[in-house]
Amino acid sequence: MKITIIGSGNVGASCASFLAQKNIVNKIILLDIKENISEGKSLDISQMLSLMESRTELVGVTNDYSKSKNSEIIVITSGITRKPGMSRDDLVNINANIIREVTEKSIFFSPKAKFIIVSNPLDVMAYVSYITASIDSSRVIGMAGVLDTSRYRYFLSKKLKLSCYDIQSLLLGGHGDTMVPLYRYTSVSGIPIKEFLSEEDNNLIIEKTKKGGEEIVNLLGTSAWIAPGASIVKMIESIIKNENRIFPCSALLKGEYGIEDIYLGVPVILGKSGIEKIIELKLNNEEMNLLKKSAFHVKNMIKKVKDL
């Protein structure tokens, strides 16, 4: 089984490293337009794998999409990343053109592949890839909610002084400031979060989660990569092992939640076909209004891309 990761920056390389250590795929192709970057990072990761007892083969290539032929999954991390003072939306014009080109080249060599989109603004780039690839939307998935939920669980665990392992939650909507917290669906080992934390205090945690990526950008001068890389691998694992796990991912909505023709974060079942099913929760009025607000923001961004 072959997985191709396009973009050998921090996110792509960390994803390749985590995935190789899992020892669950035969070959990983790490591809980048910059000469020698993929080759160097692949060599570095490969020299670690004997210590991890992994037999995964890692191959770095420069702008040669033929090496990605017949990939099971293609992960797209290409594009410019945020710098201090930038929002994810500021990246839309440049990254849309990059995602179009990358998707066109990838689908030519791997017409049956599933795509995991990581580039920002995430929901818009997933839509661009879907339109470009002209394949079933179940095979184009945006990685956002897995990362957002992981950040949320981390901040909750620090506040509650409890293990993050025991916290279950979902965050819906767009990746960023318009994400939708689901206080009613958050629990600790099955105990509703309201037994531990008021909704007001929880909202403070949500605000911290929304700014989780921005805080890292301000500290490091570039976007996060370790947590995003691990989040991608969780999705890959559920697909190739047909685990049918439920994750919040960016998916094309076709009337679910009363929303159509945009990618937006919702709970989905990930299995061998990609998105096996979109789960439609019974949201209350407040939650639905927040989701519609998030959808409106994403729809406006998509319109800007269509107008280019």
ChimeraX commands (.cxc) that place a marker at each C-alpha (Angstrom):
marker #1 position 0.00,0.00,0.00 radius 0.5
marker #1 position 1.31,3.40,-1.02 radius 0.5
marker #1 position 0.59,6.77,0.59 radius 0.5
marker #1 position 1.75,10.02,-1.03 radius 0.5
marker #1 position 2.31,13.18,0.98 radius 0.5
marker #1 position 2.59,16.31,-1.14 radius 0.5
marker #1 position 4.46,19.10,0.57 radius 0.5
marker #1 position 7.61,18.32,2.54 radius 0.5
marker #1 position 7.42,21.24,4.91 radius 0.5
marker #1 position 6.99,20.81,8.63 radius 0.5
marker #1 position 3.48,19.31,8.44 radius 0.5
marker #1 position 4.21,16.93,5.57 radius 0.5
marker #1 position 7.48,15.72,7.07 radius 0.5
marker #1 position 6.00,15.19,10.53 radius 0.5
marker #1 position 3.09,13.28,9.00 radius 0.5
marker #1 position 5.54,11.08,7.06 radius 0.5
marker #1 position 7.55,10.45,10.22 radius 0.5
marker #1 position 4.55,9.52,12.39 radius 0.5
marker #1 position 3.06,7.34,9.66 radius 0.5
marker #1 position 6.33,5.51,8.97 radius 0.5
marker #1 position 6.72,4.75,12.67 radius 0.5
marker #1 position 3.29,3.09,12.67 radius 0.5
marker #1 position 4.58,0.43,10.24 radius 0.5
marker #1 position 1.14,0.12,8.61 radius 0.5
marker #1 position 1.95,1.02,4.98 radius 0.5
marker #1 position 4.48,-0.41,2.53 radius 0.5
marker #1 position 5.63,2.83,0.95 radius 0.5
marker #1 position 5.40,6.57,1.58 radius 0.5
marker #1 position 6.17,9.01,-1.22 radius 0.5
marker #1 position 7.18,12.43,0.09 radius 0.5
marker #1 position 6.98,14.98,-2.73 radius 0.5
marker #1 position 7.86,18.65,-2.93 radius 0.5
marker #1 position 8.55,21.22,-5.64 radius 0.5
marker #1 position 11.74,22.35,-3.89 radius 0.5
marker #1 position 14.74,20.35,-4.99 radius 0.5
marker #1 position 16.33,17.95,-2.47 radius 0.5
marker #1 position 13.93,18.81,0.40 radius 0.5
marker #1 position 11.91,15.59,0.14 radius 0.5
marker #1 position 14.99,13.50,-0.50 radius 0.5
marker #1 position 16.78,14.88,2.55 radius 0.5
marker #1 position 13.85,14.58,4.94 radius 0.5
marker #1 position 12.98,11.08,3.69 radius 0.5
marker #1 position 16.56,9.97,4.27 radius 0.5
marker #1 position 16.55,11.40,7.79 radius 0.5
marker #1 position 13.28,9.65,8.69 radius 0.5
marker #1 position 14.38,6.38,7.05 radius 0.5
marker #1 position 17.53,6.27,9.18 radius 0.5
marker #1 position 15.32,6.30,12.27 radius 0.5
marker #1 position 13.02,3.44,11.25 radius 0.5
marker #1 position 15.27,0.56,12.33 radius 0.5
marker #1 position 14.99,1.95,15.86 radius 0.5
marker #1 position 11.20,1.97,15.50 radius 0.5
marker #1 position 11.19,-1.57,14.05 radius 0.5
marker #1 position 9.34,-0.33,10.99 radius 0.5
marker #1 position 9.67,-1.77,7.48 radius 0.5
marker #1 position 7.95,1.15,5.73 radius 0.5
marker #1 position 9.90,2.41,2.72 radius 0.5
marker #1 position 10.18,6.19,2.41 radius 0.5
marker #1 position 10.98,7.78,-0.96 radius 0.5
marker #1 position 11.59,11.49,-1.43 radius 0.5
marker #1 position 11.06,13.00,-4.89 radius 0.5
marker #1 position 11.21,16.46,-6.42 radius 0.5
marker #1 position 8.15,17.40,-8.47 radius 0.5
marker #1 position 7.79,13.94,-10.08 radius 0.5
marker #1 position 4.15,12.97,-9.69 radius 0.5
marker #1 position 4.62,9.73,-11.63 radius 0.5
marker #1 position 6.22,8.30,-8.48 radius 0.5
marker #1 position 2.86,8.75,-6.71 radius 0.5
marker #1 position 1.10,6.45,-9.20 radius 0.5
marker #1 position -1.63,4.22,-7.72 radius 0.5
marker #1 position -1.50,5.76,-4.25 radius 0.5
marker #1 position -4.23,4.66,-1.86 radius 0.5
marker #1 position -4.32,8.05,-0.14 radius 0.5
marker #1 position -2.86,11.40,-1.15 radius 0.5
marker #1 position -2.27,13.95,1.59 radius 0.5
marker #1 position -1.99,17.55,0.39 radius 0.5
marker #1 position -0.14,19.90,2.74 radius 0.5
marker #1 position 1.15,22.21,-0.03 radius 0.5
marker #1 position 0.84,25.97,0.11 radius 0.5
marker #1 position 2.11,28.90,2.10 radius 0.5
marker #1 position 1.68,28.84,5.86 radius 0.5
marker #1 position 0.60,31.62,8.17 radius 0.5
marker #1 position 2.97,34.21,9.49 radius 0.5
marker #1 position 2.34,36.38,12.56 radius 0.5
marker #1 position -0.59,38.74,11.94 radius 0.5
marker #1 position -2.08,36.59,9.20 radius 0.5
marker #1 position -5.39,34.74,9.34 radius 0.5
marker #1 position -6.04,31.46,7.54 radius 0.5
marker #1 position -8.27,33.39,5.14 radius 0.5
marker #1 position -5.34,35.53,4.02 radius 0.5
marker #1 position -3.91,32.44,2.29 radius 0.5
marker #1 position -6.89,31.75,0.04 radius 0.5
marker #1 position -5.82,33.15,-3.34 radius 0.5
marker #1 position -2.30,31.75,-3.45 radius 0.5
marker #1 position -3.16,28.37,-1.98 radius 0.5
marker #1 position -6.21,27.84,-4.19 radius 0.5
marker #1 position -4.01,27.90,-7.29 radius 0.5
marker #1 position -1.52,25.55,-5.68 radius 0.5
marker #1 position -4.23,23.07,-4.63 radius 0.5
marker #1 position -5.72,23.05,-8.14 radius 0.5
marker #1 position -2.39,22.20,-9.73 radius 0.5
marker #1 position -1.46,19.57,-7.15 radius 0.5
marker #1 position -4.86,17.88,-7.35 radius 0.5
marker #1 position -4.80,17.77,-11.17 radius 0.5
marker #1 position -1.39,16.10,-11.24 radius 0.5
marker #1 position -2.24,13.70,-8.42 radius 0.5
marker #1 position -5.58,12.46,-9.75 radius 0.5
marker #1 position -3.99,11.78,-13.16 radius 0.5
marker #1 position -1.64,9.19,-11.67 radius 0.5
marker #1 position -3.94,7.94,-8.87 radius 0.5
marker #1 position -7.54,8.08,-10.15 radius 0.5
marker #1 position -8.83,5.86,-7.31 radius 0.5
marker #1 position -7.10,7.69,-4.46 radius 0.5
marker #1 position -8.70,9.27,-1.43 radius 0.5
marker #1 position -7.51,12.83,-0.71 radius 0.5
marker #1 position -6.86,14.34,2.72 radius 0.5
marker #1 position -6.57,18.13,2.46 radius 0.5
marker #1 position -4.58,20.00,5.10 radius 0.5
marker #1 position -3.76,23.34,3.44 radius 0.5
marker #1 position -5.45,26.50,4.73 radius 0.5
marker #1 position -8.04,27.91,4.64 radius 0.5
marker #1 position -8.94,24.26,5.10 radius 0.5
marker #1 position -12.64,24.05,4.20 radius 0.5
marker #1 position -12.17,26.17,1.07 radius 0.5
marker #1 position -9.12,24.21,-0.09 radius 0.5
marker #1 position -11.01,20.91,0.38 radius 0.5
marker #1 position -13.76,22.30,-1.86 radius 0.5
marker #1 position -11.21,23.41,-4.48 radius 0.5
marker #1 position -9.64,19.95,-4.51 radius 0.5
marker #1 position -13.05,18.26,-4.81 radius 0.5
marker #1 position -14.11,20.42,-7.76 radius 0.5
marker #1 position -10.74,19.93,-9.46 radius 0.5
marker #1 position -10.59,16.15,-8.98 radius 0.5
marker #1 position -14.21,15.62,-10.15 radius 0.5
marker #1 position -14.58,12.51,-8.00 radius 0.5
marker #1 position -17.11,11.46,-5.38 radius 0.5
marker #1 position -16.98,13.81,-2.42 radius 0.5
marker #1 position -16.55,10.86,-0.04 radius 0.5
marker #1 position -12.98,10.64,-1.33 radius 0.5
marker #1 position -12.00,14.25,-0.54 radius 0.5
marker #1 position -11.73,14.93,3.18 radius 0.5
marker #1 position -10.52,17.99,5.05 radius 0.5
marker #1 position -8.40,17.57,8.17 radius 0.5
marker #1 position -9.45,20.16,10.73 radius 0.5
marker #1 position -11.82,18.86,13.37 radius 0.5
marker #1 position -9.45,16.09,14.47 radius 0.5
marker #1 position -6.83,18.73,15.26 radius 0.5
marker #1 position -9.29,21.22,16.78 radius 0.5
marker #1 position -10.79,18.54,19.02 radius 0.5
marker #1 position -7.35,17.39,20.14 radius 0.5
marker #1 position -6.47,20.95,21.11 radius 0.5
marker #1 position -9.78,21.35,22.92 radius 0.5
marker #1 position -9.26,18.12,24.87 radius 0.5
marker #1 position -5.77,19.25,25.86 radius 0.5
marker #1 position -6.96,22.62,27.17 radius 0.5
marker #1 position -9.88,20.99,28.99 radius 0.5
marker #1 position -7.58,18.46,30.64 radius 0.5
marker #1 position -5.36,21.26,31.91 radius 0.5
marker #1 position -8.35,23.17,33.30 radius 0.5
marker #1 position -9.95,20.13,34.93 radius 0.5
marker #1 position -6.67,18.46,35.97 radius 0.5
marker #1 position -7.93,15.23,34.41 radius 0.5
marker #1 position -6.50,12.92,31.78 radius 0.5
marker #1 position -7.17,14.06,28.21 radius 0.5
marker #1 position -7.66,10.36,27.34 radius 0.5
marker #1 position -11.00,10.39,29.15 radius 0.5
marker #1 position -12.40,13.50,27.44 radius 0.5
marker #1 position -14.73,13.00,24.47 radius 0.5
marker #1 position -15.99,15.88,22.39 radius 0.5
marker #1 position -16.83,17.26,18.97 radius 0.5
marker #1 position -16.19,20.64,17.42 radius 0.5
marker #1 position -18.09,21.44,14.24 radius 0.5
marker #1 position -17.97,24.19,11.61 radius 0.5
marker #1 position -15.09,25.91,9.88 radius 0.5
marker #1 position -11.48,25.53,10.92 radius 0.5
marker #1 position -10.67,28.67,12.86 radius 0.5
marker #1 position -12.60,31.40,14.60 radius 0.5
marker #1 position -16.00,30.13,13.41 radius 0.5
marker #1 position -15.67,26.63,14.89 radius 0.5
marker #1 position -18.78,25.52,16.77 radius 0.5
marker #1 position -18.44,24.15,20.32 radius 0.5
marker #1 position -20.79,21.35,21.33 radius 0.5
marker #1 position -20.99,21.67,25.10 radius 0.5
marker #1 position -23.87,19.17,25.26 radius 0.5
marker #1 position -21.82,16.52,23.46 radius 0.5
marker #1 position -18.71,16.87,25.63 radius 0.5
marker #1 position -18.08,14.39,28.44 radius 0.5
marker #1 position -15.43,12.91,30.69 radius 0.5
marker #1 position -15.60,9.10,30.77 radius 0.5
marker #1 position -19.29,9.38,29.87 radius 0.5
marker #1 position -20.02,12.01,32.55 radius 0.5
marker #1 position -21.44,15.22,30.99 radius 0.5
marker #1 position -18.97,18.09,31.06 radius 0.5
marker #1 position -21.54,20.23,32.89 radius 0.5
marker #1 position -20.76,18.17,36.01 radius 0.5
marker #1 position -17.22,19.57,35.90 radius 0.5
marker #1 position -17.43,22.92,34.15 radius 0.5
marker #1 position -20.02,25.63,33.53 radius 0.5
marker #1 position -20.89,26.56,29.95 radius 0.5
marker #1 position -19.40,30.00,30.53 radius 0.5
marker #1 position -16.05,28.54,31.63 radius 0.5
marker #1 position -16.20,26.07,28.77 radius 0.5
marker #1 position -16.61,28.96,26.32 radius 0.5
marker #1 position -13.33,30.41,27.60 radius 0.5
marker #1 position -11.67,27.09,26.77 radius 0.5
marker #1 position -13.26,27.22,23.31 radius 0.5
marker #1 position -11.81,30.68,22.72 radius 0.5
marker #1 position -8.39,29.38,23.73 radius 0.5
marker #1 position -8.85,26.47,21.31 radius 0.5
marker #1 position -9.78,28.82,18.47 radius 0.5
marker #1 position -6.54,30.71,19.08 radius 0.5
marker #1 position -4.48,27.55,19.61 radius 0.5
marker #1 position -2.90,27.68,16.16 radius 0.5
marker #1 position -2.44,31.45,16.26 radius 0.5
marker #1 position -0.63,31.22,19.58 radius 0.5
marker #1 position 1.88,28.81,18.04 radius 0.5
marker #1 position 2.34,31.09,15.01 radius 0.5
marker #1 position 3.10,34.02,17.31 radius 0.5
marker #1 position 5.59,31.97,19.32 radius 0.5
marker #1 position 7.38,30.25,16.45 radius 0.5
marker #1 position 6.73,32.54,13.49 radius 0.5
marker #1 position 5.12,29.70,11.55 radius 0.5
marker #1 position 2.18,27.30,11.77 radius 0.5
marker #1 position 2.01,24.23,13.99 radius 0.5
marker #1 position 3.15,20.90,12.56 radius 0.5
marker #1 position 3.44,18.16,15.21 radius 0.5
marker #1 position -0.23,18.01,16.23 radius 0.5
marker #1 position -1.45,18.44,12.62 radius 0.5
marker #1 position 0.86,15.63,11.47 radius 0.5
marker #1 position -0.45,13.27,14.16 radius 0.5
marker #1 position -4.05,14.22,13.31 radius 0.5
marker #1 position -3.56,13.28,9.65 radius 0.5
marker #1 position -2.15,9.89,10.63 radius 0.5
marker #1 position -5.22,9.14,12.77 radius 0.5
marker #1 position -7.39,9.69,9.70 radius 0.5
marker #1 position -5.15,7.60,7.44 radius 0.5
marker #1 position -5.18,4.75,9.92 radius 0.5
marker #1 position -8.98,4.70,10.14 radius 0.5
marker #1 position -9.24,4.60,6.33 radius 0.5
marker #1 position -6.65,1.95,5.49 radius 0.5
marker #1 position -7.65,-0.31,8.40 radius 0.5
marker #1 position -11.35,0.26,7.68 radius 0.5
marker #1 position -11.83,1.10,11.36 radius 0.5
marker #1 position -15.02,3.12,10.77 radius 0.5
marker #1 position -14.06,5.57,13.48 radius 0.5
marker #1 position -16.04,8.76,14.01 radius 0.5
marker #1 position -14.02,11.94,13.54 radius 0.5
marker #1 position -15.00,15.57,12.96 radius 0.5
marker #1 position -13.77,16.24,9.42 radius 0.5
marker #1 position -14.47,18.76,6.70 radius 0.5
marker #1 position -16.93,17.13,4.28 radius 0.5
marker #1 position -19.10,18.25,1.41 radius 0.5
marker #1 position -22.61,18.87,2.70 radius 0.5
marker #1 position -25.54,18.03,0.42 radius 0.5
marker #1 position -28.42,19.20,2.57 radius 0.5
marker #1 position -27.24,17.87,5.92 radius 0.5
marker #1 position -27.85,20.46,8.63 radius 0.5
marker #1 position -29.76,22.44,5.98 radius 0.5
marker #1 position -26.48,23.34,4.25 radius 0.5
marker #1 position -25.48,22.58,0.66 radius 0.5
marker #1 position -22.47,22.70,-1.65 radius 0.5
marker #1 position -19.74,23.67,0.81 radius 0.5
marker #1 position -17.15,21.80,2.82 radius 0.5
marker #1 position -17.66,22.17,6.57 radius 0.5
marker #1 position -16.59,20.36,9.72 radius 0.5
marker #1 position -19.09,17.67,10.78 radius 0.5
marker #1 position -18.84,14.23,12.41 radius 0.5
marker #1 position -18.18,11.52,9.83 radius 0.5
marker #1 position -17.42,7.80,9.78 radius 0.5
marker #1 position -14.03,7.18,8.16 radius 0.5
marker #1 position -13.51,3.79,6.52 radius 0.5
marker #1 position -12.04,2.14,3.45 radius 0.5
marker #1 position -14.06,4.29,1.02 radius 0.5
marker #1 position -13.15,7.53,2.78 radius 0.5
marker #1 position -16.23,9.16,4.26 radius 0.5
marker #1 position -18.61,6.27,4.77 radius 0.5
marker #1 position -21.32,8.44,6.31 radius 0.5
marker #1 position -21.97,11.98,7.53 radius 0.5
marker #1 position -23.59,11.95,10.96 radius 0.5
marker #1 position -26.32,14.57,11.35 radius 0.5
marker #1 position -26.69,15.55,15.01 radius 0.5
marker #1 position -29.84,17.04,16.45 radius 0.5
marker #1 position -28.53,20.50,17.21 radius 0.5
marker #1 position -30.44,23.01,19.30 radius 0.5
marker #1 position -31.23,26.48,17.95 radius 0.5
marker #1 position -28.09,28.10,19.37 radius 0.5
marker #1 position -25.80,25.41,17.99 radius 0.5
marker #1 position -27.52,25.46,14.59 radius 0.5
marker #1 position -27.26,29.25,14.37 radius 0.5
marker #1 position -23.52,29.06,15.08 radius 0.5
marker #1 position -23.10,26.36,12.44 radius 0.5
marker #1 position -25.01,28.42,9.87 radius 0.5
marker #1 position -22.84,31.42,10.70 radius 0.5
marker #1 position -19.73,29.32,10.15 radius 0.5
marker #1 position -21.16,28.01,6.87 radius 0.5
marker #1 position -21.89,31.56,5.71 radius 0.5
marker #1 position -18.26,32.52,6.28 radius 0.5
marker #1 position -16.95,29.49,4.35 radius 0.5
marker #1 position -19.45,30.04,1.51 radius 0.5
marker #1 position -18.23,33.62,1.09 radius 0.5
marker #1 position -14.64,32.41,0.89 radius 0.5
marker #1 position -15.59,29.81,-1.73 radius 0.5
marker #1 position -17.33,32.53,-3.75 radius 0.5
marker #1 position -14.10,34.54,-3.77 radius 0.5
marker #1 position -12.25,31.54,-5.15 radius 0.5
marker #1 position -14.89,30.96,-7.84 radius 0.5
marker #1 position -14.62,34.62,-8.84 radius 0.5
marker #1 position -10.88,34.38,-9.43 radius 0.5
marker link #1:1,2 radius 0.2
marker link #1:2,3 radius 0.2
marker link #1:3,4 radius 0.2
marker link #1:4,5 radius 0.2
marker link #1:5,6 radius 0.2
marker link #1:6,7 radius 0.2
marker link #1:7,8 radius 0.2
marker link #1:8,9 radius 0.2
marker link #1:9,10 radius 0.2
marker link #1:10,11 radius 0.2
marker link #1:11,12 radius 0.2
marker link #1:12,13 radius 0.2
marker link #1:13,14 radius 0.2
marker link #1:14,15 radius 0.2
marker link #1:15,16 radius 0.2
marker link #1:16,17 radius 0.2
marker link #1:17,18 radius 0.2
marker link #1:18,19 radius 0.2
marker link #1:19,20 radius 0.2
marker link #1:20,21 radius 0.2
marker link #1:21,22 radius 0.2
marker link #1:22,23 radius 0.2
marker link #1:23,24 radius 0.2
marker link #1:24,25 radius 0.2
marker link #1:25,26 radius 0.2
marker link #1:26,27 radius 0.2
marker link #1:27,28 radius 0.2
marker link #1:28,29 radius 0.2
marker link #1:29,30 radius 0.2
marker link #1:30,31 radius 0.2
marker link #1:31,32 radius 0.2
marker link #1:32,33 radius 0.2
marker link #1:33,34 radius 0.2
marker link #1:34,35 radius 0.2
marker link #1:35,36 radius 0.2
marker link #1:36,37 radius 0.2
marker link #1:37,38 radius 0.2
marker link #1:38,39 radius 0.2
marker link #1:39,40 radius 0.2
marker link #1:40,41 radius 0.2
marker link #1:41,42 radius 0.2
marker link #1:42,43 radius 0.2
marker link #1:43,44 radius 0.2
marker link #1:44,45 radius 0.2
marker link #1:45,46 radius 0.2
marker link #1:46,47 radius 0.2
marker link #1:47,48 radius 0.2
marker link #1:48,49 radius 0.2
marker link #1:49,50 radius 0.2
marker link #1:50,51 radius 0.2
marker link #1:51,52 radius 0.2
marker link #1:52,53 radius 0.2
marker link #1:53,54 radius 0.2
marker link #1:54,55 radius 0.2
marker link #1:55,56 radius 0.2
marker link #1:56,57 radius 0.2
marker link #1:57,58 radius 0.2
marker link #1:58,59 radius 0.2
marker link #1:59,60 radius 0.2
marker link #1:60,61 radius 0.2
marker link #1:61,62 radius 0.2
marker link #1:62,63 radius 0.2
marker link #1:63,64 radius 0.2
marker link #1:64,65 radius 0.2
marker link #1:65,66 radius 0.2
marker link #1:66,67 radius 0.2
marker link #1:67,68 radius 0.2
marker link #1:68,69 radius 0.2
marker link #1:69,70 radius 0.2
marker link #1:70,71 radius 0.2
marker link #1:71,72 radius 0.2
marker link #1:72,73 radius 0.2
marker link #1:73,74 radius 0.2
marker link #1:74,75 radius 0.2
marker link #1:75,76 radius 0.2
marker link #1:76,77 radius 0.2
marker link #1:77,78 radius 0.2
marker link #1:78,79 radius 0.2
marker link #1:79,80 radius 0.2
marker link #1:80,81 radius 0.2
marker link #1:81,82 radius 0.2
marker link #1:82,83 radius 0.2
marker link #1:83,84 radius 0.2
marker link #1:84,85 radius 0.2
marker link #1:85,86 radius 0.2
marker link #1:86,87 radius 0.2
marker link #1:87,88 radius 0.2
marker link #1:88,89 radius 0.2
marker link #1:89,90 radius 0.2
marker link #1:90,91 radius 0.2
marker link #1:91,92 radius 0.2
marker link #1:92,93 radius 0.2
marker link #1:93,94 radius 0.2
marker link #1:94,95 radius 0.2
marker link #1:95,96 radius 0.2
marker link #1:96,97 radius 0.2
marker link #1:97,98 radius 0.2
marker link #1:98,99 radius 0.2
marker link #1:99,100 radius 0.2
marker link #1:100,101 radius 0.2
marker link #1:101,102 radius 0.2
marker link #1:102,103 radius 0.2
marker link #1:103,104 radius 0.2
marker link #1:104,105 radius 0.2
marker link #1:105,106 radius 0.2
marker link #1:106,107 radius 0.2
marker link #1:107,108 radius 0.2
marker link #1:108,109 radius 0.2
marker link #1:109,110 radius 0.2
marker link #1:110,111 radius 0.2
marker link #1:111,112 radius 0.2
marker link #1:112,113 radius 0.2
marker link #1:113,114 radius 0.2
marker link #1:114,115 radius 0.2
marker link #1:115,116 radius 0.2
marker link #1:116,117 radius 0.2
marker link #1:117,118 radius 0.2
marker link #1:118,119 radius 0.2
marker link #1:119,120 radius 0.2
marker link #1:120,121 radius 0.2
marker link #1:121,122 radius 0.2
marker link #1:122,123 radius 0.2
marker link #1:123,124 radius 0.2
marker link #1:124,125 radius 0.2
marker link #1:125,126 radius 0.2
marker link #1:126,127 radius 0.2
marker link #1:127,128 radius 0.2
marker link #1:128,129 radius 0.2
marker link #1:129,130 radius 0.2
marker link #1:130,131 radius 0.2
marker link #1:131,132 radius 0.2
marker link #1:132,133 radius 0.2
marker link #1:133,134 radius 0.2
marker link #1:134,135 radius 0.2
marker link #1:135,136 radius 0.2
marker link #1:136,137 radius 0.2
marker link #1:137,138 radius 0.2
marker link #1:138,139 radius 0.2
marker link #1:139,140 radius 0.2
marker link #1:140,141 radius 0.2
marker link #1:141,142 radius 0.2
marker link #1:142,143 radius 0.2
marker link #1:143,144 radius 0.2
marker link #1:144,145 radius 0.2
marker link #1:145,146 radius 0.2
marker link #1:146,147 radius 0.2
marker link #1:147,148 radius 0.2
marker link #1:148,149 radius 0.2
marker link #1:149,150 radius 0.2
marker link #1:150,151 radius 0.2
marker link #1:151,152 radius 0.2
marker link #1:152,153 radius 0.2
marker link #1:153,154 radius 0.2
marker link #1:154,155 radius 0.2
marker link #1:155,156 radius 0.2
marker link #1:156,157 radius 0.2
marker link #1:157,158 radius 0.2
marker link #1:158,159 radius 0.2
marker link #1:159,160 radius 0.2
marker link #1:160,161 radius 0.2
marker link #1:161,162 radius 0.2
marker link #1:162,163 radius 0.2
marker link #1:163,164 radius 0.2
marker link #1:164,165 radius 0.2
marker link #1:165,166 radius 0.2
marker link #1:166,167 radius 0.2
marker link #1:167,168 radius 0.2
marker link #1:168,169 radius 0.2
marker link #1:169,170 radius 0.2
marker link #1:170,171 radius 0.2
marker link #1:171,172 radius 0.2
marker link #1:172,173 radius 0.2
marker link #1:173,174 radius 0.2
marker link #1:174,175 radius 0.2
marker link #1:175,176 radius 0.2
marker link #1:176,177 radius 0.2
marker link #1:177,178 radius 0.2
marker link #1:178,179 radius 0.2
marker link #1:179,180 radius 0.2
marker link #1:180,181 radius 0.2
marker link #1:181,182 radius 0.2
marker link #1:182,183 radius 0.2
marker link #1:183,184 radius 0.2
marker link #1:184,185 radius 0.2
marker link #1:185,186 radius 0.2
marker link #1:186,187 radius 0.2
marker link #1:187,188 radius 0.2
marker link #1:188,189 radius 0.2
marker link #1:189,190 radius 0.2
marker link #1:190,191 radius 0.2
marker link #1:191,192 radius 0.2
marker link #1:192,193 radius 0.2
marker link #1:193,194 radius 0.2
marker link #1:194,195 radius 0.2
marker link #1:195,196 radius 0.2
marker link #1:196,197 radius 0.2
marker link #1:197,198 radius 0.2
marker link #1:198,199 radius 0.2
marker link #1:199,200 radius 0.2
marker link #1:200,201 radius 0.2
marker link #1:201,202 radius 0.2
marker link #1:202,203 radius 0.2
marker link #1:203,204 radius 0.2
marker link #1:204,205 radius 0.2
marker link #1:205,206 radius 0.2
marker link #1:206,207 radius 0.2
marker link #1:207,208 radius 0.2
marker link #1:208,209 radius 0.2
marker link #1:209,210 radius 0.2
marker link #1:210,211 radius 0.2
marker link #1:211,212 radius 0.2
marker link #1:212,213 radius 0.2
marker link #1:213,214 radius 0.2
marker link #1:214,215 radius 0.2
marker link #1:215,216 radius 0.2
marker link #1:216,217 radius 0.2
marker link #1:217,218 radius 0.2
marker link #1:218,219 radius 0.2
marker link #1:219,220 radius 0.2
marker link #1:220,221 radius 0.2
marker link #1:221,222 radius 0.2
marker link #1:222,223 radius 0.2
marker link #1:223,224 radius 0.2
marker link #1:224,225 radius 0.2
marker link #1:225,226 radius 0.2
marker link #1:226,227 radius 0.2
marker link #1:227,228 radius 0.2
marker link #1:228,229 radius 0.2
marker link #1:229,230 radius 0.2
marker link #1:230,231 radius 0.2
marker link #1:231,232 radius 0.2
marker link #1:232,233 radius 0.2
marker link #1:233,234 radius 0.2
marker link #1:234,235 radius 0.2
marker link #1:235,236 radius 0.2
marker link #1:236,237 radius 0.2
marker link #1:237,238 radius 0.2
marker link #1:238,239 radius 0.2
marker link #1:239,240 radius 0.2
marker link #1:240,241 radius 0.2
marker link #1:241,242 radius 0.2
marker link #1:242,243 radius 0.2
marker link #1:243,244 radius 0.2
marker link #1:244,245 radius 0.2
marker link #1:245,246 radius 0.2
marker link #1:246,247 radius 0.2
marker link #1:247,248 radius 0.2
marker link #1:248,249 radius 0.2
marker link #1:249,250 radius 0.2
marker link #1:250,251 radius 0.2
marker link #1:251,252 radius 0.2
marker link #1:252,253 radius 0.2
marker link #1:253,254 radius 0.2
marker link #1:254,255 radius 0.2
marker link #1:255,256 radius 0.2
marker link #1:256,257 radius 0.2
marker link #1:257,258 radius 0.2
marker link #1:258,259 radius 0.2
marker link #1:259,260 radius 0.2
marker link #1:260,261 radius 0.2
marker link #1:261,262 radius 0.2
marker link #1:262,263 radius 0.2
marker link #1:263,264 radius 0.2
marker link #1:264,265 radius 0.2
marker link #1:265,266 radius 0.2
marker link #1:266,267 radius 0.2
marker link #1:267,268 radius 0.2
marker link #1:268,269 radius 0.2
marker link #1:269,270 radius 0.2
marker link #1:270,271 radius 0.2
marker link #1:271,272 radius 0.2
marker link #1:272,273 radius 0.2
marker link #1:273,274 radius 0.2
marker link #1:274,275 radius 0.2
marker link #1:275,276 radius 0.2
marker link #1:276,277 radius 0.2
marker link #1:277,278 radius 0.2
marker link #1:278,279 radius 0.2
marker link #1:279,280 radius 0.2
marker link #1:280,281 radius 0.2
marker link #1:281,282 radius 0.2
marker link #1:282,283 radius 0.2
marker link #1:283,284 radius 0.2
marker link #1:284,285 radius 0.2
marker link #1:285,286 radius 0.2
marker link #1:286,287 radius 0.2
marker link #1:287,288 radius 0.2
marker link #1:288,289 radius 0.2
marker link #1:289,290 radius 0.2
marker link #1:290,291 radius 0.2
marker link #1:291,292 radius 0.2
marker link #1:292,293 radius 0.2
marker link #1:293,294 radius 0.2
marker link #1:294,295 radius 0.2
marker link #1:295,296 radius 0.2
marker link #1:296,297 radius 0.2
marker link #1:297,298 radius 0.2
marker link #1:298,299 radius 0.2
marker link #1:299,300 radius 0.2
marker link #1:300,301 radius 0.2
marker link #1:301,302 radius 0.2
marker link #1:302,303 radius 0.2
marker link #1:303,304 radius 0.2
marker link #1:304,305 radius 0.2
marker link #1:305,306 radius 0.2
marker link #1:306,307 radius 0.2
marker link #1:307,308 radius 0.2
view
